[in-house]
Amino acid sequence: MTNRRNFLKQMTLLGAAAVTPVSLALGQNESPAEQAEQSDGLFTVPRGEILRNKSPRKITIPDVEEFRILKGDFHIHTIFSDGFVMPKDRITEAVDNGLDVIAITDHIEYRPHVGGNGFKLLEKNDDHNMAYNIAKPEAEKQNLILVRGTEITKSVMPPGHFNALFLEDVNPVAVAVENWKTMLAVAAGQGGFVHWNHPGWVAPGSGGLRSGEMMRFTQEHEDVFKKGHLHGIEVFNGSSYYPVVSEWCEDRNLALIANSDVHSSEWNMYGHQNPLRPMTLILAKERTYDAVREAFFANRTVVLAAGMIIGRPEWVEKLFKACVEVTGKPGLLELKNKSDIPCFVQAGGTVRELAAQARLSLYRSHTIKKLTVCNWLTGMNKPLEIAVG
């Protein structure tokens, strides 16, 4: 049985609100945190053998109505906080992985490589825009959309950690460091999009939950949401899936986000061009910075991670219909997948895999009027269902 099938089976058994680690499905032997802890030096992108012998990954996903599907990662660290990769190398990694847009989101409160112990970038550096400014020319050269962002990193939960995206200037957010609510207000005042990071992360003392503590949408998060200072939540981070976040976002009209939260090199974390790597799919009107931002605030985001699609029912269904042609015949369904997204489908019988760019015939009785797509989720424990004639 494949890792992906094992994962889907585990999801069926686990159900609901649990934090689900999917390192096995992603091909990871260690967690990102373990990898980071074991790292004692600077990672750089291996520009030699890998990039000479393999073209950048191409991810084929058809347009959905008038929207283009852009692939993005909006939680990435560099050496300018606690990452181990230079900003320019993050651009090369993203392009190699077939991404269209990324945000570098280095921590405001935690920057061990800027002075302090270990190797030092600078004795003192108060410019929190530096990683973005270094990466921006390379992004333009490689035709990658780069979003200015940062991570607001509090050591207790609540509030935990937040990413602020589409900022004009990170430094005014950093100036308000003593009050996290003010930091969110400053970010939102710049037109920033704020999302709550890894809400089920177990890391007492670092802004995560205590071991055994229930994951919940706290009163503190409710307060900033009502002020308009919270716009989305990570339903998938690194190698962890938080099913209940789908319900939180549905109830409050928030965007669903999936990110890598990568600290080491991309290849150290996931391997090279891993198709199960998490990313956010953006339904954008065009391939521009402004169109990506507009789509975020319109909640036109869908998660692709660990072989799953997760999103709002209307967008997941429209995405499926753009990707998969379904032709109904007496006793038979013919399916053609025009995308690189796999589907595990069922029409009254056993679950079958419709692989990327593949065809599949499903036998069904005349009483079966729906197709269930088991790994495309429209809510917590809610697989997509498509009516068939």
Summary of the structure (lengths in Angstrom):
residues: 389
radius of gyration: 20.7
end to end distance: 32.1
largest distance: 73.1
contacts: 1321
relative contact order: 0.14
helix: 27%
strand: 28%
